[in-house]
Each structure stands twice: as C-alpha cells, then as structure tokens.
Amino acid sequence: MVVLGFDGLDVATAYDVWQLRQAVFVVEQACPYPDLDGRDREPGTRHVLLREAGALVGYARVLDDGGVGEWRIGRVVLAPAARGRGLATPLMEAALAACPAGRDVVLDAQAPLAGFYGGFGFVVDGAEFLEDGIPHVPMRLSGRAVSPGTR
C-alpha cells in the first residue's frame, strides 16, 4: 500500500487512478459525473494506492477538510478482478491511517456498504440521499484520539 500526495503521483500512476475510477464509477455504475473535481490536487489530499503485481487494483482518496474540522474519505474503489478477496479492508485501514488523529473522519457510503464501514467504527450520521441515482448514507467516525488499529 502506498499513500501519496498529488505531486507524488507520476503520470502513469495518475492515469491508472483516473482510469480505475472512471471504469467503476462512471462506466460500471452508469453515473456520468465530474470525477476530476479539482480536489485531487489540493495540498492536503492523499491518494491511497493498492497494487498487485504492479497493477492498480484499489484506490481511496483522503481529503483534508480542515476548514470544517474533518477528514473525508472518498472514491473508495476496487477493480472488479480484485473484489471478494478481502482487499477492501486493508485499503480502508490505510485510508484511515492517512487521517491523522484528532479530527472526525466522514464519508458518504453507498447504502449497501454501510455495514462494511460500520466495521471500522463509522456510524450513520444523517438521512439517506441519492447521489448520481445511487442511495448513499453519510457516515462519521468520531472521537479518534489515536490512529486506528485493525478491525
């Protein structure tokens, strides 16, 4: 697992990230939306990369929402060939480890995955909503005084 800022992404890695996000979120889930939202380049953003045999198979983005006192995890994705093998757990553990302690961590979970994120201590923190036609729930991990351990 590798965690990098935007300036640490070489051209090939950046291409792999955007290709994976597009393949899953835009094509597979049929949600045309502006994936390149400008937040990838923010100084506090961290890109969590999961590779197998050199290929990018998982990704998560950690945003520094310090203005509102939170870390935000998003764009959590596994390539179709990487699913069902327990790889989402180490990916989320690495994303949480990239969130320094002392602030809440938030995410918007696709509703069927709320239980998965609940396993890391996240709780539903608001009403279900539709994002690009997919039901989501806001979730929050509060009161992190130390970095997370394992589940």
C-alpha positions as CSV (number, residue, x, y, z in Angstrom):
1,M,0.0,0.0,0.0
2,V,1.3,3.4,-0.9
3,V,0.0,6.8,0.2
4,L,1.0,9.8,-1.9
5,G,0.2,13.5,-2.3
6,F,-0.7,14.7,-5.8
7,D,2.9,15.7,-6.6
8,G,4.0,12.2,-5.7
9,L,1.8,10.7,-8.4
10,D,3.8,10.0,-11.6
11,V,2.0,10.4,-14.9
12,A,1.4,6.6,-15.3
13,T,0.0,6.2,-11.8
14,A,-2.3,9.2,-12.1
15,Y,-3.6,7.8,-15.4
16,D,-4.2,4.4,-13.7
17,V,-6.1,6.1,-10.8
18,W,-8.4,8.1,-13.1
19,Q,-8.9,5.1,-15.4
20,L,-9.9,2.8,-12.5
21,R,-12.3,5.5,-11.0
22,Q,-13.8,6.1,-14.5
23,A,-14.2,2.3,-15.2
24,V,-16.1,1.7,-12.0
25,F,-17.9,4.9,-11.0
26,V,-18.8,6.2,-14.5
27,V,-19.0,3.2,-16.7
28,E,-19.9,0.2,-14.4
29,Q,-22.2,2.2,-12.2
30,A,-23.5,4.2,-15.2
31,C,-23.0,7.6,-13.4
32,P,-21.7,10.3,-15.6
33,Y,-20.3,12.8,-13.2
34,P,-17.3,15.1,-13.0
35,D,-14.8,12.8,-11.3
36,L,-12.0,15.2,-11.9
37,D,-13.4,17.7,-9.4
38,G,-10.2,19.6,-8.5
39,R,-9.8,18.0,-5.1
40,D,-7.1,15.5,-6.3
41,R,-4.6,18.4,-6.5
42,E,-5.3,20.0,-3.1
43,P,-2.2,20.1,-0.9
44,G,-3.8,18.0,1.9
45,T,-5.2,15.3,-0.3
46,R,-3.7,11.8,0.0
47,H,-4.1,9.1,-2.7
48,V,-4.1,5.6,-1.2
49,L,-2.9,3.0,-3.9
50,L,-3.3,-0.7,-3.7
51,R,-1.3,-2.6,-6.2
52,E,-0.9,-6.3,-7.1
53,A,1.8,-7.4,-9.4
54,G,2.3,-3.8,-10.4
55,A,-1.3,-3.2,-11.4
56,L,-3.5,-0.7,-9.6
57,V,-6.4,-2.8,-8.1
58,G,-7.6,-0.5,-5.4
59,Y,-7.8,3.2,-4.5
60,A,-9.1,5.6,-1.9
61,R,-8.9,9.4,-1.7
62,V,-8.4,11.2,1.7
63,L,-9.3,14.9,1.8
64,D,-8.2,17.3,4.4
65,D,-11.5,19.2,5.1
66,G,-9.7,21.1,7.9
67,G,-11.9,24.1,7.4
68,V,-14.8,22.1,8.8
69,G,-12.6,20.1,11.2
70,E,-12.9,16.7,9.4
71,W,-11.0,14.2,7.2
72,R,-13.1,12.9,4.3
73,I,-12.5,9.5,2.7
74,G,-14.0,9.0,-0.7
75,R,-13.6,7.4,-4.2
76,V,-13.0,4.0,-2.4
77,V,-12.8,1.6,-5.3
78,L,-11.6,-1.9,-6.1
79,A,-11.1,-3.2,-9.7
80,P,-13.7,-5.9,-10.5
81,A,-11.0,-8.6,-10.5
82,A,-9.9,-7.6,-7.0
83,R,-13.3,-7.9,-5.4
84,G,-14.3,-10.6,-3.0
85,R,-10.8,-11.3,-1.7
86,G,-10.8,-9.1,1.4
87,L,-8.7,-6.3,-0.2
88,A,-11.2,-3.6,0.8
89,T,-10.2,-4.0,4.5
90,P,-6.5,-3.2,4.1
91,L,-7.4,-0.4,1.7
92,M,-9.7,1.2,4.3
93,E,-7.2,0.7,7.1
94,A,-4.6,2.5,5.0
95,A,-7.0,5.3,4.3
96,L,-7.8,5.7,8.0
97,A,-4.1,5.6,8.8
98,A,-3.6,8.5,6.4
99,C,-6.1,10.6,8.5
100,P,-4.0,12.0,11.4
101,A,-5.8,11.7,14.8
102,G,-7.7,14.5,16.4
103,R,-10.5,15.1,13.9
104,D,-13.6,13.2,12.9
105,V,-13.5,11.2,9.7
106,V,-16.5,11.3,7.4
107,L,-17.6,9.5,4.2
108,D,-20.6,9.1,2.1
109,A,-21.2,5.3,1.8
110,Q,-23.2,3.6,-0.9
111,A,-26.1,2.4,1.3
112,P,-25.5,-1.3,0.9
113,L,-21.9,-0.8,2.2
114,A,-22.9,0.9,5.4
115,G,-22.3,-2.3,7.4
116,F,-18.8,-2.7,5.9
117,Y,-17.8,0.9,7.0
118,G,-19.6,0.3,10.4
119,G,-17.0,-2.4,11.0
120,F,-14.4,0.4,11.2
121,G,-16.5,2.3,13.7
122,F,-18.4,4.6,11.3
123,V,-22.0,5.3,12.2
124,V,-24.7,6.7,10.0
125,D,-24.8,10.5,10.5
126,G,-27.8,11.7,8.6
127,A,-30.6,10.7,6.2
128,E,-30.1,8.5,3.1
129,F,-29.7,10.5,-0.1
130,L,-29.3,9.9,-3.8
131,E,-26.0,10.7,-5.4
132,D,-26.0,10.1,-9.2
133,G,-29.0,7.9,-8.7
134,I,-27.4,5.7,-6.1
135,P,-28.6,5.6,-2.5
136,H,-25.9,6.8,-0.1
137,V,-25.7,7.5,3.7
138,P,-23.4,10.0,5.4
139,M,-21.2,8.3,8.0
140,R,-18.9,9.5,10.7
141,L,-16.1,8.1,12.8
142,S,-16.0,10.4,15.9
143,G,-13.6,10.9,18.7
144,R,-10.4,9.5,17.2
145,A,-7.7,10.3,19.7
146,V,-5.2,7.9,18.3
147,S,-4.6,6.4,14.9
148,P,-6.9,3.4,14.1
149,G,-5.8,-0.2,14.6
150,T,-7.1,-3.2,12.9
151,R,-10.7,-4.2,12.9
